[in-house]
Amino acid sequence: MKGILVTGFALFAMFFGAGNLILPAMLGVNAGGSAWVAILGFLATGVLLPVAGMVAMATQRKGEKLFANRIGSGLGWTLTLLIFLSTGMLYAIPRIAAVSFEMAVAPLTGPSSTALITYTIIFFAAAAAVVLRPSRLIEVVGGWLTPVLLVLLVMLIVGSFTLDPQGHTATGAYAGNAFAAGVVEGYFTMDAIAALVFGTVITMSLAQRGFHGKQNMKATAMAGVIAGLLLALVYLGLVQVGQVGSGSNGAAVIAGIATAVFGRGGQVVFGLIAVLACFTTSVGLLSASTDYFNKLVPSVDRRLWLAIHLIVALPLSNLGLERILQVVAPLNQLLYPVTIVLILAALLDAVVPTRFFWAYRLPAWTAAVISVPVALVSTGAAVFAPVNNYLSMLPLGAEMMPWVVPSLVMFVVGYLADAFVVKADTVVAEYAY
């Protein structure tokens, strides 16, 4: 149980990055009196889906090369590659470094390019030092860094209860359908996608601790539940922080509350929370991504893949936070629908007697097709604005989730085909790839 507990703590820290820190606080501001409805939607995509993703990863079968191949080898390989590129060196890792600088260092140094370069070099060097010792990664993150992060978060959240609520009113999408707005906001944590990335790291770590076969599957699922419970408690606390704070963004809200609670030392407390949250996540992403590309191209040494990640991520992190964040909305709208379909289908596949084949493919292909125009609209480019008129004709189109009902219909069609048409040996042979 100690090994599972430490692993669950480490998984929480890997999930809990910059977005997880600032999004629920800003939800508390923007949703106003509807915040406690909106947070339910946020928990659905920001907690339940990542936990479901870890449980789904634990169902990976012997001989199954890629979990995502269940939706078809071509789309599965493409989805996996896009996930590791987006959660790795091309987006998430540079964003994490840039966000931690903006929240922890920039208030002290100002928008200095020299300070940003110096900080990102130190940040990535420290992360690489942990990643180079994979056998110690979970122990360092789960046994040491996470407890410190949790103590700081608890101090901030408990301190926020000494302040009076600001009486915010719901704005934007929260003024309409607060729950749906919370669901979409939960996308931006990217944790359901990250679950498919961290799954390999967690299962390998548990294997090193002596968990094998079904024991490993159960331990992976338990670690996911522990991480999910911690995430939910912290998110609820950060919504409270948003209710008593104010600001134009989540970082400003939390920094303001830290100063109000801890005085002049508040910025130090906030900075430590931001750096620890970002550092633990970057370590998990770097480790998982280098392992993936090392398996994809084994002729290239793992250390060299780590160096490639750092060489790519370092200059990207110095482009500035605003430029990096411009890609997050379309990227999430493109990857999340297929990821959600894959996770939910895998969970159902594990509990029903029928072996899924088309029940994976048909809804995933449908979600992939519909998510492309949704992603184009979310870029905000005027040329794609008319597309939204057509998407709004679909159920939940106005909430930017037009893929849900068509995918559900195609899942039913796929399940009926699996139950009455596809032979079980075909499914088994297809999973071997």
C-alpha distance (Angstrom), angle and dihedral (degrees) to the residues before:
residue distance angle dihedral
M1 . . .
K2 3.80 . .
G3 3.81 89.7 .
I4 3.81 92.0 48.9
L5 3.82 91.5 46.2
V6 3.82 93.5 51.1
T7 3.81 89.7 46.0
G8 3.82 90.8 50.1
F9 3.82 90.2 50.6
A10 3.79 90.2 49.3
L11 3.80 91.5 49.1
F12 3.81 90.3 51.1
A13 3.80 90.0 53.1
M14 3.81 91.4 47.8
F15 3.80 90.3 52.3
F16 3.79 94.9 42.1
G17 3.79 105.1 79.2
A18 3.77 134.5 142.6
G19 3.80 95.8 -65.2
N20 3.80 91.6 50.7
L21 3.80 88.6 54.6
I22 3.78 100.2 48.4
L23 3.83 104.5 29.7
P24 3.84 99.6 67.1
A25 3.81 91.1 43.6
M26 3.81 90.4 53.2
L27 3.81 89.4 45.5
G28 3.81 87.5 58.2
V29 3.81 88.5 56.1
N30 3.81 101.0 41.1
A31 3.82 98.4 39.5
G32 3.81 93.3 49.5
G33 3.80 111.2 175.5
S34 3.83 89.8 2.1
A35 3.80 92.5 57.9
W36 3.80 94.5 106.6
V37 3.81 90.3 53.6
A38 3.80 92.9 45.0
I39 3.80 92.4 49.8
L40 3.82 89.6 60.1
G41 3.79 89.0 61.1
F42 3.79 90.1 44.1
L43 3.81 91.1 52.1
A44 3.82 89.8 50.7
T45 3.81 93.7 61.2
G46 3.81 98.5 21.8
V47 3.82 98.8 48.0
L48 3.81 115.0 6.7
L49 3.81 94.0 48.3
P50 3.83 95.4 48.9
V51 3.82 90.3 48.0
A52 3.80 89.6 46.8
G53 3.80 87.7 49.3
M54 3.80 91.8 55.3
V55 3.80 91.1 47.8
A56 3.81 89.8 47.7
M57 3.82 91.1 50.3
A58 3.80 87.7 53.7
T59 3.83 88.7 61.4
Q60 3.81 92.7 63.7
R61 3.78 107.8 133.9
K62 3.77 128.9 -130.2
G63 3.81 109.7 -90.7
E64 3.80 92.7 19.5
K65 3.80 104.8 130.6
L66 3.80 98.4 -166.5
F67 3.79 127.0 17.5
A68 3.83 89.7 -146.1
N69 3.81 91.4 56.4
R70 3.80 87.2 84.4
I71 3.81 87.4 83.3
G72 3.83 89.7 53.0
S73 3.78 130.2 -61.5
G74 3.81 95.0 -103.4
L75 3.80 98.0 46.3
G76 3.81 91.3 36.7
W77 3.81 92.7 54.3
T78 3.82 91.1 45.6
L79 3.81 92.9 47.7
T80 3.81 92.1 48.5
L81 3.80 92.4 48.6
L82 3.82 92.3 48.4
I83 3.80 90.9 47.8
F84 3.79 93.7 52.2
L85 3.80 92.6 44.3
S86 3.82 92.7 48.2
T87 3.80 95.8 42.8
G88 3.78 90.0 39.8
M89 3.76 138.1 45.4
L90 3.83 99.6 -23.7
Y91 3.79 100.7 54.2
A92 3.82 126.8 -14.3
I93 3.81 99.0 46.5
P94 3.85 94.7 47.9
R95 3.83 89.4 44.1
I96 3.80 92.0 52.2
A97 3.80 92.6 52.8
A98 3.82 92.3 45.6
V99 3.81 93.5 46.7
S100 3.81 93.9 49.2
F101 3.82 89.4 51.3
E102 3.81 92.4 48.9
M103 3.80 92.5 49.6
A104 3.81 102.6 37.2
V105 3.80 109.6 24.2
A106 3.82 109.4 21.9
P107 3.84 93.5 66.1
L108 3.81 87.0 60.6
T109 3.82 101.1 37.8
G110 3.79 102.3 26.5
P111 3.84 123.1 -131.3
S112 3.80 93.7 -38.2
S113 3.82 117.6 161.7
T114 3.81 90.0 -158.2
A115 3.80 91.2 53.7
L116 3.82 90.8 47.9
I117 3.81 93.1 51.6
T118 3.81 92.1 46.4
Y119 3.80 92.5 47.4
T120 3.81 95.8 47.7
I121 3.81 91.6 49.1
I122 3.82 91.1 53.1
F123 3.83 91.7 42.0
F124 3.81 94.8 52.6
A125 3.81 93.5 41.0
A126 3.81 90.3 55.6
A127 3.82 92.0 45.7
A128 3.80 91.3 49.0
A129 3.81 90.7 51.5
V130 3.82 90.0 58.7
V131 3.82 94.3 42.3
L132 3.81 91.4 52.3
R133 3.79 88.0 65.7
P134 3.83 101.5 52.5
S135 3.80 93.3 168.0
R136 3.81 89.5 62.8
L137 3.82 97.3 38.3
I138 3.81 98.2 95.2
E139 3.81 92.7 42.4
V140 3.81 92.9 51.0
V141 3.80 95.3 44.4
G142 3.80 99.2 36.3
G143 3.78 100.1 32.8
W144 3.80 101.1 40.0
L145 3.80 117.5 10.5
T146 3.81 98.8 41.0
P147 3.83 96.8 54.0
V148 3.82 89.7 52.0
L149 3.82 90.6 48.8
L150 3.82 91.9 49.0
V151 3.82 93.1 49.1
L152 3.81 90.9 52.7
L153 3.81 92.1 47.2
V154 3.80 92.2 49.2
M155 3.82 90.1 50.2
L156 3.81 90.5 52.6
I157 3.81 95.7 45.0
V158 3.81 95.8 44.8
G159 3.81 89.8 47.0
S160 3.83 90.6 53.3
F161 3.82 90.1 64.9
T162 3.81 88.6 68.6
L163 3.83 89.8 65.1
D164 3.80 128.5 79.5
P165 3.86 121.3 -110.8
Q166 3.80 114.7 -102.2
G167 3.81 95.1 -139.1
H168 3.80 95.1 -125.3
T169 3.81 118.8 -171.9
A170 3.80 123.6 -139.7
T171 3.80 114.4 -94.8
G172 3.80 136.6 -173.6
A173 3.80 116.5 -7.1
Y174 3.81 90.4 -6.6
A175 3.81 89.6 66.5
G176 3.81 88.9 60.9
N177 3.80 114.1 34.3
A178 3.81 105.8 -2.1
F179 3.80 94.6 -178.6
A180 3.83 94.3 52.1
A181 3.80 90.5 45.2
G182 3.80 88.6 53.5
V183 3.82 90.8 50.2
V184 3.82 91.7 54.1
E185 3.82 91.3 43.9
G186 3.81 88.5 55.1
Y187 3.81 87.9 61.3
F188 3.78 89.0 69.9
T189 3.79 93.2 65.4
M190 3.85 85.0 67.2
D191 3.81 87.5 -154.6
A192 3.81 97.1 131.4
I193 3.80 86.8 57.4
A194 3.81 90.7 42.5
A195 3.82 89.6 54.6
L196 3.81 88.6 67.2
V197 3.82 87.8 50.8
F198 3.80 99.1 45.2
G199 3.80 94.1 42.0
T200 3.79 92.5 83.2
V201 3.82 93.3 47.9
I202 3.81 91.8 50.1
T203 3.81 96.3 45.9
M204 3.82 91.3 48.0
S205 3.81 91.6 48.7
L206 3.80 91.8 49.8
A207 3.81 90.0 48.0
Q208 3.81 88.4 56.1
R209 3.80 87.7 53.3
G210 3.82 90.7 55.4
F211 3.81 101.5 -93.9
H212 3.80 110.9 135.7
G213 3.80 137.1 165.0
K214 3.79 114.2 -13.2
Q215 3.81 90.1 -3.6
N216 3.80 88.7 61.1
M217 3.81 91.3 48.9
K218 3.81 92.3 51.2
A219 3.81 92.8 44.4
T220 3.83 91.2 49.7
A221 3.79 90.5 51.3
M222 3.83 91.7 47.5
A223 3.81 91.6 49.8
G224 3.80 88.5 51.4
V225 3.81 91.4 51.8
I226 3.83 91.7 49.4
A227 3.81 90.6 50.2
G228 3.82 90.7 47.0
L229 3.80 93.8 51.9
L230 3.80 91.1 50.6
L231 3.81 91.2 48.0
A232 3.81 92.4 50.1
L233 3.81 93.4 49.9
V234 3.80 92.7 47.8
Y235 3.83 92.8 46.6
L236 3.80 91.7 51.9
G237 3.79 89.3 50.1
L238 3.80 92.7 49.1
V239 3.81 91.1 51.3
Q240 3.81 85.9 57.8
V241 3.82 87.9 51.7
G242 3.80 88.8 54.1
Q243 3.80 92.0 49.0
V244 3.82 91.5 58.7
G245 3.82 96.7 35.2
S246 3.78 137.5 64.2
G247 3.78 138.3 -157.5
S248 3.79 144.2 118.5
N249 3.81 93.5 -94.4
G250 3.80 139.4 19.0
A251 3.78 94.2 -102.6
A252 3.81 91.8 55.5
V253 3.82 91.0 47.0
I254 3.81 94.3 52.8
A255 3.80 93.8 41.0
G256 3.81 89.6 52.3
I257 3.81 92.7 50.5
A258 3.82 91.7 46.2
T259 3.80 89.4 54.0
A260 3.81 92.4 45.4
V261 3.81 91.9 51.0
F262 3.81 101.9 36.3
G263 3.79 101.9 25.6
R264 3.80 118.3 -145.2
G265 3.80 90.3 -7.2
G266 3.79 90.8 58.7
Q267 3.80 93.8 92.5
V268 3.81 89.6 54.1
V269 3.81 91.2 52.1
F270 3.80 91.9 46.8
G271 3.81 91.5 46.0
L272 3.81 92.1 52.3
I273 3.81 91.2 49.8
A274 3.82 91.7 49.4
V275 3.81 95.1 46.5
L276 3.82 94.5 45.6
A277 3.81 92.7 46.4
C278 3.79 91.9 50.1
F279 3.79 96.1 40.3
T280 3.82 95.9 53.2
T281 3.80 91.2 47.8
S282 3.81 93.1 48.1
V283 3.81 90.6 51.1
G284 3.81 91.2 53.1
L285 3.80 93.9 45.9
L286 3.81 94.2 45.8
S287 3.79 91.9 49.5
A288 3.81 95.0 47.0
S289 3.80 94.8 43.7
T290 3.80 95.5 48.1
D291 3.81 90.0 48.5
Y292 3.81 90.9 50.6
F293 3.80 95.2 50.3
N294 3.79 91.0 42.8
K295 3.82 88.6 57.3
L296 3.80 90.8 43.2
V297 3.83 91.8 52.2
P298 3.83 105.6 17.0
S299 3.79 92.5 174.1
V300 3.82 87.0 74.0
D301 3.81 111.7 74.6
R302 3.82 118.7 -118.6
R303 3.81 91.2 -120.0
L304 3.79 89.9 54.1
W305 3.81 91.1 49.9
L306 3.80 88.6 51.7
A307 3.81 89.5 51.5
I308 3.82 90.4 49.8
H309 3.81 90.3 52.1
L310 3.80 91.3 51.5
I311 3.80 93.5 45.6
V312 3.83 90.5 53.1
A313 3.82 98.1 38.9
L314 3.82 97.5 46.3
P315 3.84 98.3 64.6
L316 3.83 91.8 38.4
S317 3.81 91.1 54.6
N318 3.80 88.3 55.3
L319 3.82 93.6 57.7
G320 3.80 88.6 84.8
L321 3.77 132.5 -102.9
E322 3.81 97.2 -92.2
R323 3.80 94.2 58.0
I324 3.80 92.1 46.1
L325 3.82 93.2 50.0
Q326 3.83 91.9 53.6
V327 3.80 90.2 80.0
V328 3.82 98.6 47.7
A329 3.84 100.5 83.9
P330 3.83 98.6 50.6
L331 3.81 91.2 39.7
N332 3.80 92.6 54.1
Q333 3.80 93.3 44.6
L334 3.82 89.1 51.8
L335 3.82 99.9 46.9
Y336 3.80 105.0 29.4
P337 3.84 100.7 67.1
V338 3.81 94.0 53.8
T339 3.81 91.0 42.5
I340 3.80 92.1 51.9
V341 3.81 92.1 48.9
L342 3.81 91.2 49.4
I343 3.81 93.7 49.3
L344 3.80 96.5 46.3
A345 3.80 93.1 44.6
A346 3.82 90.3 50.6
L347 3.81 91.5 52.6
L348 3.81 91.7 50.2
D349 3.80 90.8 44.7
A350 3.80 89.2 57.3
V351 3.81 95.0 56.2
V352 3.83 105.7 35.8
P353 3.82 123.4 72.6
T354 3.82 94.6 -128.8
R355 3.81 113.8 91.5
F356 3.80 109.0 -130.5
F357 3.78 122.6 -127.1
W358 3.81 110.4 137.2
A359 3.80 89.9 24.2
Y360 3.80 85.7 72.0
R361 3.77 99.2 38.9
L362 3.81 105.5 43.7
P363 3.84 98.3 50.6
A364 3.82 92.4 39.8
W365 3.80 92.8 50.4
T366 3.82 89.5 47.4
A367 3.81 92.0 49.9
A368 3.81 90.9 47.3
V369 3.80 93.3 52.7
I370 3.80 94.9 47.0
S371 3.82 94.2 42.8
V372 3.82 91.9 61.7
P373 3.85 96.2 68.7
V374 3.84 89.5 39.0
A375 3.81 89.1 55.7
L376 3.81 90.9 47.9
V377 3.82 91.6 51.9
S378 3.82 91.3 48.4
T379 3.82 90.5 59.4
G380 3.80 86.7 75.2
A381 3.79 92.1 -133.0
A382 3.81 111.8 151.3
V383 3.80 92.6 -135.2
F384 3.83 90.5 65.3
A385 3.83 96.7 43.9
P386 3.86 94.9 95.1
V387 3.82 89.5 58.4
N388 3.80 88.4 69.2
N389 3.81 90.0 66.7
Y390 3.79 90.1 63.1
L391 3.81 94.0 43.0
S392 3.81 89.6 52.8
M393 3.79 89.1 62.5
L394 3.81 89.0 68.8
P395 3.83 121.5 79.3
L396 3.84 110.5 -87.3
G397 3.80 88.9 9.2
A398 3.79 91.8 128.4
E399 3.82 88.3 56.5
M400 3.85 90.9 52.8
M401 3.81 91.0 -110.7
P402 3.83 103.0 103.3
W403 3.80 91.4 139.4
V404 3.82 95.3 67.8
V405 3.82 103.0 79.5
P406 3.86 97.0 38.0
S407 3.82 90.0 48.6
L408 3.80 90.9 49.2
V409 3.80 91.0 51.3
M410 3.80 91.5 49.4
F411 3.79 90.7 48.1
V412 3.80 89.5 58.0
V413 3.82 89.9 48.5
G414 3.81 90.6 48.2
Y415 3.79 92.8 47.7
L416 3.80 92.0 51.6
A417 3.81 89.5 50.1
D418 3.81 90.6 50.5
A419 3.80 92.6 47.0
F420 3.79 97.6 48.7
V421 3.82 109.2 17.5
V422 3.83 115.8 26.0
K423 3.80 117.3 74.8
A424 3.80 118.9 -130.6
D425 3.82 93.6 -125.0
T426 3.81 89.0 58.0
V427 3.79 89.8 57.1
V428 3.80 93.5 47.9
A429 3.82 92.4 48.9
E430 3.79 91.8 47.4
Y431 3.83 92.6 52.6
A432 3.81 91.1 56.2
Y433 3.86 92.7 66.2
